[in-house]
Structure formats: structure tokens, C-alpha cells
Amino acid sequence: MAILFLIALALAIPTSGLSLLLYGALFVGKAILGAKGRMHEVNKSRAFKAIDNDGPKNLPSWVKNEDRRGAFFSALLMMAQRRGIPEGYLGVMLNTQQSLEFLLGFAAEMEKNGASFVEQQSGSIDFVCQMWGRLDAVDKAKFASIAPTEEQYRSLHTPIERRLPINAPRRNDARTTQMIEWAIETLGREPSAMGTAYDEISYSAVVSYVHERKCPIITRVAKPYGDWLEFHANVRGRSYRVTLGMTHEGQGSVLTSQPA
């Protein structure tokens, strides 16, 4: 009986009353959407300002989640195409350490201010568009003619911590440090321009060694799978000029060493 009473009551409401309720709901919904849109714009502005002033400081919380990372980059590629950004430009941006750090640092700033994952994607494509807009016509024409390689696309799924050493790497144990210094000394006795690969010594372990020993970095060349480094190392009172690369399988290191 109660349900029948409620149905009868609803049917008894005049049409004009229903219209007023509908208009009221639409008005409130529009106001809520407008407020969210304004908050999104404010969030983007704050993130832009933070990146401009201080550079990238953090990575988004989802960055080590392969599914989320894949979804983020896939959405960027799709939205960039819709916005007229050449794939060549985005491919280079996503495979260059510095620009990728800025892009993900921007997403992290938005997340810190309360942006959802979808809002971070939307804001990040605006960030890409802003960077694209700063290029002159000559550079834009160059990027428009670039076709990203299959390797560049595959590298988007490389574990992000290998490409973005924003946070300090883990400390090595004593045995690992001993192996690295043994390799530097051994290679330094017979200097060679050709790199020697070590599966037992990981790329990340050598990066940790550089940070721990505060080795001066002479040259850094950004690579999709891990930067190529040239640095000075001091082992048992002798100075060496060392280069570091990554093996093809993405784990071991490739080293050269010469007395400095």
C-alpha cells in the first residue's frame, strides 16, 4: 500500500512542478561541473608554476604500476593525435630523460593537489601542448617529419625507475662495491675504447656506486633504457675515467676504464 501511495502522489504532482525540479537539478549539476572545471584549471596552474619554479621533484604514485603507466602513455598518444601534436615530438619527449621527468613531475604535482588519474592525463596533454607551442616553426617542421621507432614505443614499458633516477638509488652491499672497483681497476690496467659487459654487475648498482662515492660526472647522454655516463672514480688512491652503459637485456653494465 505504501508503494501505491507514493506512485499516486508522484502522479498527482503538477507537470510544472516536475519541470521546476528538473530545472533545479540541471542547475545544481551545472554548478557542480563548473566548480570542478575551475578547480581542475587551478590545479593545472599550480602544477605548471611548481614545475617552472622548482623543476620536477617527485613521480606520481602509480608510476611503478605497469598497467597504469601503459594506460597513461596510451592516453597521451591518443589525445596528442587529436590535438595535432606529431607522434615524432611525443615519441622524443617520452624517450628523453629530462623531458619525461618534467612531464611525470607535472602529473605528480597535480596528484599532490588532489587530481584524479584521469585529470592527470588530461592536464599532462595540456602540458605537452604548451611545450609544443613554445617551439618555432622550423623545429615544428622537423618534428613533423620524424617517425618514432618501434624501439621507442617499446621503451615506454621499460621499468620507469631505470629511466628516471629522481630518487636516490639503493645502497650497494660491500661485495657489490668490491666487484665494481675490481672491474674499474682491471679494465684500467689495459685501457680500451671498447666496453666490457658484466652480467654480474648491474647497471643500477654502478649508478648507486656513482652516487655513494660522489663520483664527478663528466658526460651524461640520455638513453631510453638508461643513460650513458662518463665519470671519475678514485679507487685505492688512483683516479680512473670510467664510462657506463647498459647491456642489451637491460640488466648488466658495460664499462670502460682508463687511468686519469
Steps between C-alpha positions, in 0.01 A plus 500: 500500500782740582652455151164561332457815710839636390423428133164676531668796669758530223230492233306766687788751480428759230716493186630845581628367831691224324648757263618713788662198665670407172628853441621515859691173463657618173600832658666328799674247273630777275629694800680192635660425162602864463662498845690179418617650171628811679679286760661299221630817335632629833669166560668512158618857559654404834674202344635712212629759746667238722676338204610838360638617834651185650510235226378143552532372857287187514338226293129416510399221739397272209824526304626149589166341415550366148128501414451859618816614327390338175155658528652842565732491199235346272258778590769762435570357155130496413429850633814643338382374162162667551668826599729500195826420685730295272580150622865576436500780756320297765722199430814706558348666807410166660842351425716788622575487870479870575172565317345181638596606851328833447186335359464247782605761755209712376260205544639448853433864587140464380459181702639673809231767459224236487465432125366161395688274259276613213555866591875440503477358148296796380730752667812328367387526137446874561856509632625328182303745286651793686852365442418445132367854472833644614686354201567715196372406154832348388517258794133410459562409138790275601292314757211462256727292275625265774350150527559341843668161485355180638779506759384840626146374548622184675716707731189664643445172687853488639485510883483871567754493782771405246437812295423749774761507777316784681509321832829387651581141397534218751835462673728220387627232735873467561539209255338692213719805563806273503401347163450842341837627619666175388353554150616863491855404604520196270379692194728791592810280476434439130306806382267443208248709312273194472262440788507175698165354609441369852182305566599465867519879549165664433463841339307629802778380735759712315262800510471444876880485524528836319254656747650341811860594415394839363689431177516812279295445184678627190239419236142372506319393182129425536399153381156335508622202703751673725731798458856462367734646762863604510635566849815518716556230761769483766596143597772441758666832434493478119272702277314343205287635219208254469209466259176318578240358264227236523506154344240410237289294739470804728660364817880478484748782449749583226815666635824653377773634725817700440748653746424871532 
